[in-house]
Amino acid sequence: MRFEKLMQVLDLALEMQARHMGLSLNDIKDKLDVSHRTAQRIVRGLETVFPQLEQLEGEDREYRWRLPAGSLNGFLNIEAEEVAALEIAAVQLTTSGRQVEAEKLNSLEQKLRVALRSDVRRRIEPDLEVLMQAEGLIAIPGPKRAIPAQTVKTIRQAIMAGTRILIRYRKREGEEADYKLDPYGFLYGHRHYLIAFKPEGGEDYVRKFRLGDILSVTLLNEPFTRLNDFNLQEYSDQSFGVFADGPFDAEWLFTKEAADTAADYVFHPSQTIARNQNGSLTVKFRAGGLQEMAWHLVIWGENVEVIKPVELVEMMKNQMNQWDTLP
């Protein structure tokens, strides 16, 4: 067996241990891009090497294979880059105002270090120090909305427990109001939002609430059931940023000078890009969020022209400057 294939099978075995319900033949086929028969041979091979491999039947009546905890501890090879990735992610979360998640990652990183054998710690610590110095991670000055840590913790507790919350909320006009909500999740961006369903008031859609304007949150002893057809990722994909007006068919034309830089950006998951004969770049996608589109386009100055939608064309009139550098 080639080295690459061996590593793939070992990674597969690690995932069989990491997942509570193990892996099915279909999982193995998808992960290794192999046929059904090859997936069966791999399972038989793993059963030979690991006699403790367990066969389970899932709720979908599909057979799955799982390795008991600890079966592969001797095969684990923690690299300095993996520990550094946790530290880097924690710093980036801190600089974006997400202190709660940063603390969780720092805690995980410390637990991982404790779990490592002393010889492994000695091996990776010099490399880890070099990596962190090379990243040059510092708290970059600039405007950001602080997120009250206790607010996020309480809402996350409600999400995990499936219970409603009562929030005191400051509206745009400065007025305060109380809302009973079914919390679904968070969206993080220029501003950070709670995504929730308001069961009272006859509305049949989810709403966004600015985390920075939630003055207090109380857990209620009221369970709720999520809307069956709601998917947070699909909801997020409807928008450019977090605003959800529209959606609109957007078309932006970047100049020849800005084309290479713009091509490095993913403006939206649904985007298509096309190089034009004159060297310019056309980007098309469908999304809502005209205000955030306008905020972003300003940084490109005269290096971009809005073709569609007409509403955004009107918003950007007399707003574009000629900057000395590209974003």
C-alpha angles and dihedrals in degrees: 000000000000117000092247092054091047091053090049092053091047090050087050091053090049090054090049087059095042097051117076092218097033123219134308128217089258090054090052092047091052096045097047098028092233136138125266091254092051090049089054091051091051091053091049089050092050090049088056094049095038110035088180091067107130126216116213135180114226128214088264088057089245117138117242134185125221135180116218117248113278096023093117103030091116090056096054113111111185111201127207089238091060094052090044090053090060092050092046092050091049092052092048091050090050093051090051092053097255098126095156094061091041091057091050092052092047089052091049091049091052092049090050091052091050091050093053120098113252092246091053091049091051090049098051103035096079091049091045092054091050092048094051092048090050093052091062091207112181134154101270112219115240144104119301135154114246115230117216103240095212091052092056093044093052094046092047089051089054092049092052092046095043093233131139124250135209115219133189105219134192111218126212090261091056095253119132125226139174120235131186107213145181101222115220106170148293136282117204124200139102083339126016121237142192112224110211144154118237106216093191124065102046096269116145099194138071122257137207123238121190108242092213090058096051100106097185139355129203128192113233126207090235120110119213137196120226120238106267095225097046119111119175094208092051090046091052093047090061091070143059098230113336104313113102110198117132124344100237135184102246125200122178127182117208121198123248089255092055098036098095093048093046091049089063091060127088100208094175137354091244096051127129122195130201132186113225125216092252091056097258123127129232119205121191131182141142119241147120126242107092093172094057090044088055093048090052097044092056091070090061093056115185091348092088134051123199110226097170147062104031090216090062091044088059093046092053098049110126090358101101121094131185107251124196093229139033122245 
